[in-house]
Amino acid sequence: MKKPIRFYLAVFGGKLMIKLMRLMKRNATNLPGEASLIFFPKLLHYIDMPEKVIAITGTNGKTTVSNMISDILEGNGYEFISNRFGGNVDTGIASILLSDCTFSGKCRAKMAVFEVDERSAGRILPFVKPDYLVCTNLQRDSMKRNAHTEYIFNFLNSNISDKTTLILNADDIISSSLRPENKRAYFGIKRQPNEESNDKSIICDAVLCPKCHAHLVFDFKRYNHIGLAHCEKCGYKNPTANYCVENIDYENKKLIINHNGTTEEYPLVEKRITDIYNTSSAIALTREFGVSHENVVKILSKAKIVKTRYDNYRIGNHEIIISLAKGQNPVACSGVCNAVSKESGNKAVIMILEDYYDAQRTSENLAWIYETDFEYLNDDSIKQIIVGGKRCSDYLLRLLMAGIDREKISICDSETDTVSFLKPENAEKIMIMYDLFNTKSLDIIKTQLEEKLGGKK
Amino acid sequence: MTVEILYSEVCNLFGDIGNVRYLEKSLPDSEFIYTRLGDKPYFADNKVNLIYLGSMSESVQELVIKELEPYKSKISDMISDGTAFIITGSGVDIFGKSIVDGDSGEALKGLGIVDMKVTRDMNHRYSGFVLAERDNLEFVGFQAQFTQSIIEKPERRFLKVKKGRGMNENSDYEGIKINNFYATNLLGPFLLVNPLFTKKLLSDISGKEIITAFENEAVEAYKKRIEDFKNPSIKVH
C-alpha cells in the first residue's frame, strides 16, 4: 500500500515526541498517539500491524483479562507489544504502535495484545483487525459515553472484521450474539449446586429476544442479564460454552473446566464470580491461541488481581476490605454492593463514589444510582453506612429509597471526613467502596483508619 | 388513584425506574398496574389517573410506537380530559410526528399526538444538565441523548431553560406540557430530583395534599443541586 508523505511525517513526529517524553521521564502512553492522529487521522489505517493481534473489549473486566492474558503469554515466552500500561482508546494504541514501528511505519513486533475500550472500537478495530477478540460482556455503563447496551452492541458488531475469531461469554445472551458468522469459542460458568437465581437486579438489559422481540424467559439469573435465558416463541437461547466452569472448588482453590468434553483443572485466582468469568475468558483465549493446559496453569497459579481494584488487610481487630466500585457504572457498582452484603460478620461501609473529573467542572449526573442495586446494603449485618462527597444528600435519598434505616446512615460533604463518623465497635469489617478516580481520598482514609483503629498488621 | 406504569421492563434505561419506586412510596394507597410490552394497556378499558413511561432504546421506541398506535386517539382524549402523564427521557420522542435519522434521512412515524419533530443523530450524543423554570418553580435534570426536537406550538412547551440546552441546540425550552401531560427529555429520576413538582402534581391529581416519600431529604438534595447548578463556575457538561 502506498503511504502518503503526511503519514511518514506523523510517524516521525510521534516517535520524536516519545523519545523526548521519555528523556523527560514522562509517560508517553497517549500524547504522542493523540498528536499524530490529529496531524494525520488515518495513521492507524496506514501503519503496519503485527502479524498476530489479540484484542480484549467488553464493559466490565477487560483490564483484568488483558493483564491475565499478557501474563500467560509472557510467562510462556511470547514476545509482544501491549497497551498494558497505556490508554485503551485509539490514542493509546497509536502511541504503542508508534513506539514500536520503524520510521517507515513497519511494526517490529510480531504480536500485540491490546485492551480496547468498547466505545472507541470504531476508531480501532477496522484498522487493527484483530485475529482474536475477547468480549468479556456487554452491560450498561456510563450513560453519557456508552448510551445503552443496544447502542454499544450495534457499534461493536459493525466494526468487527470477518476474519476475527471471537471469544465470547456464553452466559451473556447479548454479547454472545456478536457477529454470528465469525469463528468463535464461548466461555461460561455452569449453575453451581445451591446457587440461587438472582432476580433482584434492577437492571436487566436482555428482556426481549434479540431475534423475534418476544419476552425472554430466564431459567437462571446470576446477576443482571448474566445467566441462561430462552425465547419460547422462536427457541433462541444462550449458546453452549466450549470452556464451561463445571465446578468452583473454593476449598481447594480450583476451577474444574469442561473443555469441549475434556475435564481440565485450573487455579481459582479469586473467588468473586466476576473474577471467575475473567479467568475463564483468559483461559479460553490462551487455549484457543495454542497455549497448553499445563502452561496456562503454570502462570495462573501465581496470578493475583491487581491491588488497585481489590485489597484486604487487618488493622487491629478489624478487617479492612477495599473494593473498586466504578462510579457511573451501575452493574459494576451493584456487584460490589452484593459482595459487601455477602461478606460474613458485622460490617460498616464507607462509600466515596463521586466522579472526581465530573466534580471538577460540572455537576455529576447521578441518575445511575437509581439503577444500582443499593438494596443489597439493606442487610442486618451492615451496621453503618457512611457516604462522603458533595452529592451525599442524593446518596442519602437513594439509600432511604432502598429501605435502609436512617439511623444507620451518616453523610458528609468531604470524602475524607467519613472516618470521623465511623463506629468501629459495631463492626468487624470496614468495607470501602471507592470510585476509580477517588484514590487520593482513599489513601487519606486508609491512613485515618490506621490512626483510628491502631497499627496495620 | 390508579397509576399505570407502561413497559417498565424495557423502558428503564437511565434510572427511570426510580420514578416508579418514588410514586409507589409516595402513593401507598394507590393501585399500580404494570403493563408489559405485548399486553393490552389497562387505560384502554379502564379509568386511570396517572400514566408513567420512561426512557427506552431506539429499537424499543419502534416497538412501543407499534404497541400504542391503536390507542393514540384514546391517549389524545385522555390528555384532553386531564389525565396525568409523566414521560421521561427518550420516551418523549414517540409522541411526535416522526423520528428522522440525521444520517439516512429515514423517518420512523411517531404517534403524532404532539406537534413535535424529532431528529436523531447516532454519531452525536449530547450530555449535560439543565436548570429550568415554570410558574416560579425551579426544575433540575439531566440530558444524555442523540436527539434534537422542535415543538411548534409555544404554549405546549413545558420548561423555560435558564442554564443548559433545551430540546435542541438553539432552543431555551424543554419538554411538553398539555394539561396534565408532562413529557421531558430530562432522564432518570426526574420526580425524585424535582420533589416540589412531584408533590404539587400528585396533590393536584389526587385532590388532597400528598406528603411525598422522604420529602425533607429529597428537598434538601434538590436545594443543594440548584445551588450547584447556579454556580457560574459549574459548567453544563
Contacts between the chains, C-beta under 8 A, distances in Angstrom:
chain1	res1	chain2	res2	distance
A	140	B	13	8.0
A	143	B	13	7.4
A	143	B	14	5.0
A	143	B	127	7.8
A	143	B	144	4.8
A	143	B	187	7.6
A	144	B	125	7.4
A	144	B	127	4.2
A	144	B	144	5.3
A	145	B	125	8.0
A	147	B	125	6.1
A	147	B	144	7.2
A	147	B	146	7.3
A	148	B	13	5.2
A	148	B	57	5.2
A	149	B	57	8.0
A	150	B	57	4.4
A	150	B	58	7.1
A	150	B	59	6.0
A	151	B	57	7.1
A	151	B	58	7.7
A	151	B	122	7.5
A	202	B	12	7.7
A	202	B	17	6.1
A	203	B	12	7.9
A	204	B	9	7.7
A	207	B	9	5.1
A	207	B	10	5.1
A	208	B	10	6.5
A	208	B	37	7.4
A	208	B	60	7.7
A	208	B	63	7.8
A	213	B	63	6.3
A	214	B	38	7.7
A	215	B	9	7.7
A	215	B	36	7.1
A	215	B	37	7.3
A	215	B	38	7.0
A	330	B	15	7.8
A	361	B	234	7.5
A	361	B	235	5.0
A	362	B	128	7.7
A	362	B	129	7.0
A	362	B	234	6.0
A	362	B	235	4.9
A	362	B	236	6.8
A	362	B	237	5.7
A	363	B	129	5.5
A	363	B	225	6.9
A	363	B	228	4.8
A	363	B	229	6.1
A	363	B	234	5.5
A	365	B	127	7.2
A	365	B	129	6.8
A	365	B	142	4.2
A	365	B	144	6.9
A	365	B	188	7.6
A	367	B	14	4.8
A	367	B	15	4.0
A	367	B	18	7.7
A	367	B	142	5.8
A	367	B	187	6.0
A	367	B	188	2.7
A	367	B	189	6.0
A	368	B	14	7.5
A	368	B	15	5.9
A	368	B	188	7.8
A	369	B	15	6.8
A	370	B	15	3.2
A	370	B	16	7.6
A	370	B	17	6.4
A	370	B	18	3.1
A	370	B	21	7.8
A	370	B	188	6.1
A	370	B	189	4.7
A	370	B	192	7.3
A	371	B	12	7.2
A	371	B	14	7.1
A	371	B	15	4.5
A	371	B	17	6.8
A	371	B	18	7.9
A	390	B	228	7.5
A	393	B	217	7.0
A	393	B	220	5.2
A	393	B	221	3.8
A	393	B	224	5.3
A	394	B	193	8.0
A	394	B	221	4.9
A	394	B	225	7.6
A	396	B	217	5.6
A	396	B	221	7.3
A	397	B	192	6.6
A	397	B	214	5.8
A	397	B	217	4.9
A	397	B	218	5.5
A	397	B	221	5.3
A	400	B	213	8.0
A	400	B	214	4.8
A	400	B	217	6.1
A	401	B	18	7.1
A	401	B	21	5.9
A	401	B	22	7.1
A	401	B	25	7.2
A	401	B	192	7.7
A	401	B	213	7.4
A	401	B	214	7.1
